[in-house]
């Protein structure tokens, strides 16, 4: 259904492109179809955008911002943790919980994003233009999530909140990679092929935390049963 003509043309065009890319795929979302869906002419479309790739870039940057927002929240929370220690002492404040939040958001992000960017992986020229478009607006592309999570884990290691011998980049890659893999499985086999997102995020962060937790945060061994 075409978007409301009361909205500014650039917004209607981005809305229409997002819908068509999700339903018909990038290749079939032509500028003619995007303009029709947006309720405008192709001439008007080209007044606001250079080409379809330009529209696609706007869709990805403007409509899929959640991981960037999450890592901003992590950074802010990081500063709060420096200013105040909780009752259990430094280093115990929610590292596993933060990993769970990242995994939950990343699972949603990649599940939503993968169908939209699949065409990029099959078209080297298009992928190059997309990467150049991201660089032009100061974005790193797919490296951003892993780099941001790595930086966070480095800071936690420096504070003694994770093991001194932990590899933050490897840990970030495990978490982000698992979320991307889950999105692929959803695209291939549907939601029934994977764990529910909440269960997946909790299990992933729990497993990762078991490898990252410093000795002081390790769970105490279970008590021995009383003598008979």
Order of alpha helices (4+ residues) and beta strands (2+ residues): alpha-alpha-alpha-alpha-alpha-alpha-alpha-alpha-alpha-alpha
